[in-house]
């Protein structure tokens, strides 16, 4: 039992000591807070005054910077205006040139198409004429052979004439 009462006394006194220390710390903290309050107020006033001084000092520089930016912008605008006009002129000229050449190309294609169509029609007409002449020539020769020959030759000739006439159409 001596040991247990030793530990009780030891831990009990530690608990009391910790409680006393906490009370002292709280009291010290309150005292520090009261002591620091005037310094905090002074620091706050100093920060406000410093900010105002910095603001007053920076204002002329900000105004100068603003003026400089505006002047520079106007100069750039003035300098760029002729370049922008030239670009616009080049674009207009390019558009005119493209339009001119596209119109010429369209006219050329139309002319060549018309010429090709005419030639195709001429060739088709000539081919039809040649085929018609050939049919007539073959028909005449076949008829003359039919008149001179036998019935099998006549029938073969008639079939040939019909086939040639169908193909010609």
Secondary structure, DSSP 8 states (H G I E B T S, - for coil): -HHHHHHHHHHHHHHHHHHHHHHHHHHHHHHHHHHHHHHHHHHHHHHHHHHHHHHHHHHHHHHHHHHHHHHHHHHHHHHHHHHHHHHHHHHHHHHHHHHHHHHHHHHHHHHHHHHHHHHHHHHHHHHHHHHHHHHHHHHHHHHHHHHHS-HHHHHHHHHHHHHHHHHH-
